[in-house]
Each structure stands twice: as structure tokens, then as C-alpha cells.
């Protein structure tokens, strides 16, 4: 298999260009100097050591996923085969990391109109990810699926995620009505091995269950059953994804930060943050990578947006706001701000060296030079020119940017890309001295939701909500 071929792995390495962040090339006032990097040598070494000492432990259990899942992968592939044989639709019920990773990988590695293809061309079940609870969205999916030919994957570690479990209750009832006692064969649970409610429900109801490792948070979970099952059902080579992640792990283990693309990128982002670059823009120049920006936004925001330092007491109120963009679409909407607005952003371009197909622009209207010059070029050439032009516009405007280039989009390079950003955000968090892997700021909203809907045990929170001052009707306009 090609993911075991060392030469192929070398050819598939990501390329990361940081020139537009560095003084000597970039003319930006915030361009980072060798002296600034050297001044952080010891701090960077400490951050690297912190990650190295904690990898595979506690909330960094995700870092071992490329290596310790042989039995899990075999089980996933067996279940995926059974699902592919008995159904024509696979629906993921999840939110946050349980949804954004699967969405990003499906978009990246399957036909861009995968679900609309005829079954013989698609080669596998349609895949939908219900990442929200809008009632019109829930009702709408029922108009296009046959429950008798659908498998639902319920993903929640706690089994008490209101959004996911409400979806589960709805589709469980529909399946029971359509299939009677056989409905359990159409639900797969992905949850904690021992704790929470879904693992108990799965045992009671007889659902096939996969385990989310205890130390793998949602935004780091694409490389475990959370993401791998949906990928395998859709025919994606999950072993190759894991091989790509392992290849990037080896690169990101280089103790020389200047030769370590993930850690160097993290160091540069950290320095940029200290200079007021409190917004990070992720801008893929490929439709296949467009939802990588959504996945990145959660990874970055939830990992770095923290009130407290590691001691849990010192207030730091740190973070860098992620913004998603798409080239070339957002050249015509956001780039005006990036070139002439505040000096508070770092733009990361995601580029593809070789597309899986290309389209040549026909010749025509040669009497109109502004149109005729396009003839003979390909759409890939045009897309690359647009990206390079945007990069130049930012350079000329003295703004910071960097570029990550995939030689091509395949399962191996997507595995690399995911692991690259996971390691990079871990390094930034270590430099900031925060807990990169928790999300206490999300919990308040969850608890308030439970209280508002009458969950037992949350009466005190409900009283707190009811004690809020009345809103001034003068400022509620109709």
C-alpha cells in the first residue's frame, strides 16, 4: 500500500512558507525579526518539552491516535462494510468536533457533489452531518431519506449533549415506527467507554458502539471513531489518513524549532499575537478544503480562548479570533478589509499544488483583450494566479501571511494537515501557559440550556436565570 512507501510519503509532504511573516522579506511593521525569535529560544524549548512530556497522557491522548488503533480501525472497517451493504444513507448526529471534522474530511476527500451522484458513481451511501438543531433542518432530512435504508451515528461522549440527544430521540422514534424491534441495527453510538449516558443507552438498546478515548476532546477527535467511521462508510482510506498524521507527527517531533513547521508556525503566531495580531484568517484556495476553515475555527477558538492560566487562578484573557474565508470567493468580500483595515490579522492560505482534475478555458472573443486573454489557460492556473495576487496584495499592504501547500488532496495529506494544526495549536497554548484542551467557557451555556428546559438538578441555575433584571421595553423595537 502506498501509505507504507517512504518515497511516496516524502513526495506527499506539506510545504509551509513563512516568508511573509518574517523581517527581511516582509515589509510589515509587525514582521518578526531573528532577534525576536532568538529571545524566545528558552520559552519555546520549554513549550516543546511540555508537549513532549505530556503526549499520549490525559487530554493529549489524541497525539497517539496515529499509532494505537489497529484493532479499532479493523472494527470500523468491518462495521463500515456492513453499513455500506445494508443502507443507502448514513447520517451523523453530532455537534462541534463531532460534526466539523467529519464534514471537513467528507468535503476534502470525496466528490464535491458526492451526495447528488447516482449510487453507481458514488460507490457508497450518501453522508449527511446534522450539526445543528434547526427544526427545518431536521424536518428537511426526512424528506430525502428512507429511514429503513439509513444508519444514524450518534456521537457524544457524555450522552447528555442536548443537541445530539434530542436528534437521537427524534430519529429513534422514527426508526421504531418504520422498523419495529429491528430499529437498533440502524443506530451506531460513538461515546465514552464507561462514563456518561449514551454508553448505558447503547448497552440497553443493543446498539453497536465505538469508543471515544477519554483523553480525546471533540476538536481533536477526527482521527478516532468520531471521524473515521463516517469516512470509512464513504469509502475514504482511513489507514492512509492515520499514516499522514503519523508522518506529520515525526516532522513535528524535530527538536530544532526552525526545522519544525508546526512549532515554528506556532511560535510565529504567538509572537504576532503579542504584537496585536489577535485575528487569524484561514483562507483555503480549493473548494475541497473550504470546511477545513470551519474545523480550524473551532480548534483555534476553543483551544486558545481562555480566561485563566494553567494554575486556574491567574487571569490572562487570551486568544486569537479565527475567521474563515474562501479563495477566490472572499477576495470579493473580505480582502478589502485585510489589505486596508486594522493591522490585527495573520492570513493563512491553504493551497493545492495539483488538483484531481482541471478544466481548460476555451478561446473566444479575441477582439476583446480583457476577455480573450483567458483562453487557453486552465481554471487551476487562474485559481493559483488569484491566490498569488492576493498574497502579493497583502505583502504590498504590509500585512502578515503564511501559506500551507498540499501537493495534492488525498487521505494522506489530509491526515498530515489535521495533525499539523493540532500540534501547532498545542504549541501556541503551551507558549501562552494555558490549558489548551479544556473548554470551560462552553459549559455555562450548556448548563443554562439544561435549566431553561427543566432538566432535573438544575433548579438553582434556573432561579439564577429568572433573577436577571427585566429588560427595558424601550429598547425592544418592533
Order of alpha helices (4+ residues) and beta strands (2+ residues): alpha-beta-alpha-alpha-alpha-beta-alpha-alpha-beta-alpha-beta-alpha-beta-alpha-beta-alpha-alpha-alpha-beta-alpha-beta-beta-beta-alpha-beta-alpha-alpha-beta-alpha-alpha-alpha
